[in-house]
Amino acid sequence: MSQSPSDDEDISINDVLPSPSDSDSSSDSEKCNNTEKACPSPSPSDVSSEILDEISSETEEEQFEVERIISRTVNAEGKYVYHIKWVGYETSSDPENFVDEDDMHCPELIKEFEQMEQLKKKQRAKKLEEQAMLAKKRKLEAEQRAKAAVIYVLYSLSGIMPY
């Protein structure tokens, strides 16, 4: 049977914990569990690369890649909010698919989106102009037909034929 240290000899906490004079400097140590004694921080050589890799992989956030920008709106603060499609995910209108301008870290996609928006705007303007010209032409043709019909009726009533 093993005896506890208190049965055989008295061990104080100072025998177990290092004294403040054992540490090189106060900047290399940190407070431990609200005690007045300082614990030395481990040197990089004391920590294995496997442990460092494990810690860094645990602390890394999962990175998502933007495939394309679907649309852009302006929020209450006057900043752009982009509706995006993530690589490998379905397109939806879920809140996580809307990213603030400040959080967008893909300037090339933003530039491409803005160029496409300018092109679409020009195409819409051209289409509207063509529609306006076509409507004007149809109106003019309708007026000419109406005028010709009135002239025909007047000539037919008067009995004089123009030809």
C-alpha positions as CSV (number, residue, x, y, z in Angstrom):
1,M,0.0,0.0,0.0
2,S,1.3,3.4,-0.8
3,Q,1.3,6.1,1.7
4,S,0.1,9.6,1.0
5,P,2.8,12.3,1.3
6,S,1.1,13.8,4.3
7,D,1.5,10.5,6.2
8,D,5.2,10.1,5.6
9,E,6.6,13.6,5.3
10,D,5.3,17.2,4.9
11,I,5.5,18.6,1.4
12,S,4.7,22.3,0.9
13,I,3.4,23.9,-2.2
14,N,6.7,25.7,-2.6
15,D,8.4,22.3,-3.1
16,V,6.1,21.5,-6.1
17,L,5.7,24.9,-7.9
18,P,8.7,26.8,-9.2
19,S,9.5,30.0,-7.3
20,P,9.4,33.4,-9.0
21,S,13.2,33.5,-9.1
22,D,13.2,30.3,-11.2
23,S,11.7,32.1,-14.2
24,D,13.9,34.2,-16.4
25,S,11.6,37.2,-16.7
26,S,8.1,38.3,-16.0
27,S,7.4,38.7,-19.7
28,D,8.0,35.0,-20.3
29,S,5.5,33.9,-17.8
30,E,1.8,34.2,-17.1
31,K,-0.4,34.0,-14.1
32,C,-1.8,30.5,-13.3
33,N,-5.2,29.9,-11.7
34,N,-5.2,33.1,-9.7
35,T,-2.1,32.3,-7.7
36,E,0.6,34.8,-7.0
37,K,3.3,32.5,-8.5
38,A,4.2,32.7,-12.2
39,C,4.4,29.8,-14.6
40,P,7.0,29.9,-17.3
41,S,5.6,29.6,-20.8
42,P,6.8,26.7,-22.9
43,S,9.5,27.4,-25.4
44,P,8.8,26.5,-29.1
45,S,11.2,23.6,-28.9
46,D,9.2,22.1,-26.0
47,V,6.1,21.9,-28.2
48,S,6.0,19.2,-31.0
49,S,5.1,20.2,-34.5
50,E,2.2,17.7,-34.4
51,I,0.7,19.6,-31.5
52,L,1.2,22.9,-33.2
53,D,-0.4,21.6,-36.4
54,E,-3.4,20.2,-34.4
55,I,-3.8,23.5,-32.6
56,S,-3.6,25.6,-35.8
57,S,-6.0,23.3,-37.6
58,E,-8.5,23.6,-34.8
59,T,-8.2,27.4,-34.7
60,E,-8.4,27.9,-38.5
61,E,-11.9,28.8,-39.7
62,E,-13.3,26.9,-42.6
63,Q,-12.7,29.0,-45.8
64,F,-15.5,29.3,-48.3
65,E,-14.9,30.4,-51.9
66,V,-17.2,32.7,-53.8
67,E,-18.2,31.3,-57.2
68,R,-20.0,34.4,-58.5
69,I,-22.0,37.4,-57.4
70,I,-25.7,37.0,-58.2
71,S,-26.9,40.5,-57.2
72,R,-26.2,43.6,-55.2
73,T,-28.4,45.7,-52.9
74,V,-27.8,48.7,-50.6
75,N,-28.3,48.3,-46.9
76,A,-29.6,50.9,-44.4
77,E,-26.1,52.3,-43.9
78,G,-25.7,52.9,-47.6
79,K,-23.2,50.0,-48.1
80,Y,-23.5,47.3,-50.7
81,V,-24.7,43.8,-49.7
82,Y,-23.8,41.1,-52.2
83,H,-26.0,38.0,-52.9
84,I,-23.4,35.4,-53.7
85,K,-23.1,31.8,-54.8
86,W,-20.6,29.7,-52.9
87,V,-18.5,27.1,-54.7
88,G,-20.0,23.7,-54.2
89,Y,-23.3,24.9,-52.7
90,E,-26.7,25.5,-54.1
91,T,-27.9,29.0,-54.8
92,S,-30.5,30.2,-52.3
93,S,-31.7,33.3,-50.6
94,D,-30.6,32.2,-47.1
95,P,-29.0,34.9,-45.0
96,E,-25.5,33.4,-45.1
97,N,-25.5,34.0,-48.9
98,F,-25.6,37.7,-48.4
99,V,-22.2,39.3,-47.6
100,D,-21.5,42.9,-46.6
101,E,-19.2,44.9,-48.9
102,D,-16.5,45.1,-46.2
103,D,-16.5,41.3,-45.9
104,M,-16.0,40.6,-49.6
105,H,-12.4,39.7,-50.2
106,C,-12.6,39.1,-54.0
107,P,-12.1,42.4,-55.8
108,E,-11.8,40.6,-59.2
109,L,-15.3,39.1,-58.9
110,I,-16.7,42.5,-57.8
111,K,-15.1,44.2,-60.8
112,E,-16.4,41.5,-63.1
113,F,-19.9,41.9,-61.6
114,E,-19.8,45.7,-62.0
115,Q,-18.8,45.4,-65.6
116,M,-21.6,42.9,-66.3
117,E,-24.1,45.3,-64.6
118,Q,-22.9,48.2,-66.8
119,L,-23.3,46.0,-69.9
120,K,-26.8,44.9,-68.8
121,K,-27.7,48.6,-68.1
122,K,-26.5,49.6,-71.6
123,Q,-28.4,46.6,-73.2
124,R,-31.6,47.6,-71.3
125,A,-31.2,51.2,-72.4
126,K,-30.7,50.1,-76.1
127,K,-33.7,47.8,-75.9
128,L,-35.9,50.5,-74.5
129,E,-34.7,52.9,-77.2
130,E,-35.5,50.4,-79.9
131,Q,-39.0,49.8,-78.3
132,A,-39.6,53.5,-78.2
133,M,-38.6,53.9,-81.9
134,L,-40.8,50.9,-82.9
135,A,-43.8,52.4,-81.0
136,K,-43.3,55.8,-82.6
137,K,-43.1,54.1,-86.1
138,R,-46.3,52.1,-85.4
139,K,-48.1,55.3,-84.2
140,L,-47.0,57.2,-87.3
141,E,-48.2,54.3,-89.5
142,A,-51.5,54.2,-87.7
143,E,-52.0,58.0,-88.1
144,Q,-51.2,57.7,-91.8
145,R,-53.7,54.9,-92.3
146,A,-56.4,56.9,-90.4
147,K,-55.7,59.9,-92.5
148,A,-55.9,57.9,-95.7
149,A,-59.2,56.4,-94.5
150,V,-60.6,59.8,-93.9
151,I,-59.5,61.1,-97.3
152,Y,-61.0,58.0,-99.0
153,V,-64.3,58.5,-97.2
154,L,-64.4,62.2,-98.1
155,Y,-63.6,61.5,-101.8
156,S,-66.2,58.7,-101.9
157,L,-68.9,61.0,-100.4
158,S,-68.0,63.8,-102.8
159,G,-68.1,61.5,-105.8
160,I,-64.8,62.8,-107.0
161,M,-62.2,60.1,-107.3
162,P,-58.5,61.2,-107.0
163,Y,-57.4,58.8,-109.8
